[in-house]
């Protein structure tokens, strides 16, 4: 009985709603999306940079903000006990336009901060509303084109010259969504209407970037893509 009680208490202590604050050099960061990549949930900071989010030990929290470095943290028991996350964002160097991507880069292929910033969580960017039929492109589609160019030298193994071989390996994006994400993810995390879920999946699949993502399935990049697409979709549907 003692061991059973101990296990129950332990489990209770490993998951709870904790408080936190996002700052940059002691200045509060408002309207920043704090993403729990493990539980696939998102919350936004208030005007004082504060937020509350449900986490468990081992959960990965990620922040993407324009002009700032990515922020990632793995939740520990100490974080749960303290109940006071202080997430300090740091500015990107201003010389970003002088960075040159070369073939000498030897680490594993990654998405650069510039690429991510242009395709994720850019809530401040003004986007025209779409009137009429959707043409298969997102509102800020040019950002995805630029992303593809910036990553071309990183992912030669994915973007091979033999297009027939590549197409044979692609998993239908809509099938992937149906297998990985349940309806609650779309309504609670992406803030979509329940009746729009099926249309949204088809909307995502029309984007050429969805096919690209299926060549090297990376949950983080797919999650970023879905957030960007949901923003464009909601503007198109006049949410």
C-alpha positions, 0 to 999 in steps of 0.5 A, a space after each residue: 500500500 505504501 509503494 502504491 501511494 508513493 507511485 500515485 503521489 510521484 505521478 501527480 508531481 510530474 505533471 501540473 500547470 506552472 507559471 512562467 515569464 518571457 523576457 528580453 533583457 528584463 523587458 516583458 515579451 507580450 504575445 509570444 507563443 509558448 509551445 509544448 512540443 511534447 503535448 502539442 499545446 500552445 499558450 501565449 504570453 500576456 502583456 506582462 510576458 506571463 503565461 501558464 502551461 500544463 507540463 510534465 517532467 521531460 516535456 520540451 517547450 519551444 519559443 519562436 519569435 522574429 528577430 530572436 534566437 530560438 528558445 528550447 527547454 526540457 522541463 525537470 522536476 525542479 522546474 515543476 517544484 519552483 513553478 516559476 519559469 524565467 525564459 530569457 530570449 536573446 536577439 539575433 545578430 543584425 548581420 544576418 544578411 551577410 551569412 553565407 551557407 556553404 558546402 563546408 557545413 558539416 553538421 546535420 541539416 537544420 532549419 536556420 532561425 531566419 527560415 523558421 522566423 519566416 514560416 512560423 508564428 509571425 503574428 505581427 505581419 500584415 496579410 491580405 485577406 483572400 477573397 474567392 476560391 483558394 489557389 493552393 498557396 498560403 497568404 505569405 507563400 513567398 516565405 516558403 520559397 525563400 526557405 526552400 532556397 536557404 535549405 537547398 545545400 543542406 538537404 541534397 539527400 532529400 531534394 535529389 535530382 531524380 524526381 521519380 525516386 523522390 515522389 515514390 518515397 512521399 507519404 500523403 500529408 493528409 494521411 500523416 495528419 490523420 494518423 498523428 493528430 486528433 481533432 482536439 489538437 486542431 480545435 484546442 491548439 490551432 484554434 480551428 472550428 471543428 467543422 473546418 478540420 477536414 477542409 484545413 487538412 486538404 488546404 495544407 495538403 495543397 501546399 507544395 511544402 507539405 510534400 517537402 516535409 513528408 520527404 524527411 518527417 520532422 515533427 518540429 518542422 511539421 508543427 511549425 508549418 501547421 501553425 503558419 497554415 492555420 493562421 493563413 486559413 483563419 484569415 481566409 475564413 474570416 475567423 
